[in-house]
Amino acid sequence: MPVYLNALGIACALGESKQSIANALFSDHATGQSGGLVETDQYIQQRAVIVGALPFDLPSLGAEFSQFDCRNNRLLVHVLNEIQDDVTAVISTYGNKRIGIVLGSSTSGIAEGGEALTAFKRDDVLPGAFHYSQQEIGGPSEFLAEYLNLQGPALTISTACSSSAKVFASGRRLIESGQCDAVIVGGVDTLCKLTLNGFSSLSAVSSGYCNPFSKNRDGINIGEGAALFLMSHSSADIALYGVGEASDAYHISAPHPEGIGAAAAMNAAISQANISPSDIDYVNLHGTATAQNDAMESIAVLNVLGNNTPVSSTKGLVGHTLGAAGAIEVGFCYLTLSSMNKNKALPLQVWDGEPDDNTQQLHFVQKDDALNRNKSQHFCLSNSFAFGGSNVSVVIGSVG
């Protein structure tokens, strides 16, 4: 029995809602602007960098949730508000013990932890408002369960950049095993000094705007954002068809140069979806704009799909949202398939248009590329590849 994606709430540097993000994906960015990427000197000492920052304010949590009060969880509430009616309806139908939560994050509330440590070093005492729960990696799911008064399974997956792609497999297993009737899945990560300085120390942060798959690429732009899906057996227009997971464990931070794990994940997702590679209409590439990742992903995509399938990296629009990237980019695929995409457009590849020998064979999305209106059913594949060789590919599609 299919597992459907009944609702989506999403926010990132492109906007605060599905509608604003759809507008930017399918129209606004066609003018050549770099989405929501902005320059700031807030995070790395004596260095300004480009980041994908939220262009809106976040709600407060209130005193009753003070132990969970962090930017990450405030962003979760903002995104939840977009699907609150759908969540309320399934709680009413199934009860709060039958609804699960599976989220991905790589930072949780570590920004507040960093600020507390700075205050401790200055004052020799932690701020009164600081609670360790704010920065626990399992905090997002624990908080959301408390906020919604849910008593079903609640877990947070943290596998770096594949974290919130893996939630689709875990959430589906909770439903198919009979443990849950519906699951809220997604991911959230927000900007903080720890991640910016960490990637900077690896010389992985771009000196300007990131340039995915270009011969001139020199690193990533880090972004922030969140996406939440409501998943169940209740029929909807878009379904989860396949999730492929693979671990090549090639290196702690570098991907396998031949993309073995990446190709295995894509093949597994396509096989699970019971479709052929030629059925994939669009691929949202992991596309970090680092030399090694883009090169290996090019090899993997060509081996699995050939060079006819339109592909693009949307990190040139929103930055790399780390633990939230998987869910956000599946969200972009969801919007591509949805009725909000009136012209069936595909998310453009935002870059300088100068591929190198490793990337030039890919079919990067051009302005005239669109979903084939003559097909009754469309499928999108989204790639997420993480440190340690944790590779995930997700196939979603319209319901034929």
Secondary structure, DSSP 8 states (H G I E B T S, - for coil): --EEEEEEEEEBTTBSSHHHHHHHHHTGGGGS--TTEEEEEEEETTEEEEEE--SS------GGGGGG-SHHHHHHHHHHHHHHHHHHHHHHHH-TTSEEEEEE-SSTTHHHHHHHHHHHHHHSS--TT--GGGT-TTHHHHHHHHHHT--S-EEEE--GGGHHHHHHHHHHHHHHTTS-SEEEEEEEE---HHHHHHHHHTT-B-SSS--TTBTT---B-EE-EEEEEEEESS--SEEEEEEEEEE----SSS--TT-HHHHHHHHHHHHHTT--GGGEEEEE----S-HHHHHHHHHHHHHHHTT-SEEE-THHHH-B-GGGHHHHHHHHHHHHHSTT-TT-B-----S-S-B-TTTTTSEE--TT-B--TT-S--EEEEEEEEGGGEEEEEEEEE--
